Amino acid sequence: MEKDKLISELVFKAVRSSGAGGQNVNKVSSKVVLSFDLKNANSLSMEEKIRLETSLSSRLTNDHILILNCDEDRSQLKNKEIVIKRFLAIIEQGLYIPKIRKATKIPKSVIRKRLKDKKNLSETKKNRKKPEY
């Protein structure tokens, strides 16, 4: 995965931000909407696309487009930087392959110790009984 190629395939749209902010909100389009077409991405291999499709299935639209918004800052440029960082983090998380857990054997010394402890406990309990005449 090459980050520069991925970023070049992103489509940005500036929209008027909602919420408080007074006159600035009414005049300036500071909210940034990022959209990434997963199906037509040239920077990802087929295996990566399949992996992202399964891991990001809840975030993708029916056309396999990932849409992210950012209106945290009053600056459009900062919002663009924030949304790009967020996008790269999501892609990296989606492509992460967890290590396969290898089952380990229980050492023989541990098994012997457990059996010895069981035997000792059983002897202790036997000794608590009243003796038979």
BELVEN-V900906 format. One record per backbone hydrogen bond with DSSP energy under -1.0 kcal/mol. CO is the residue of the C=O (numbers start at 1). NH is the residue of the N-H. Records with the same first field share a line. If there is no record, write none. Layout:
CO=NH, NH
This chain:
2=6
3=7
4=8
7=10
11=35
13=33
15=31
23=27
24=28
28=30
31=15
32=70
33=13
34=68
35=11
36=66
45=49
46=50
47=51
48=52
49=53
50=54
51=55
52=56
56=59, 60
61=64
64=38
65=61
66=36
68=34
70=32
75=79
76=80
77=81
78=82
79=83
80=84
81=85
82=86
83=87
84=88
85=89
86=90
87=91
88=92
89=93
90=94
91=95
107=111
108=112
109=113
110=114
111=115
112=116
113=117
114=118
115=119
116=120
117=121
118=122
119=123
120=124
121=125
122=126
123=127
126=129
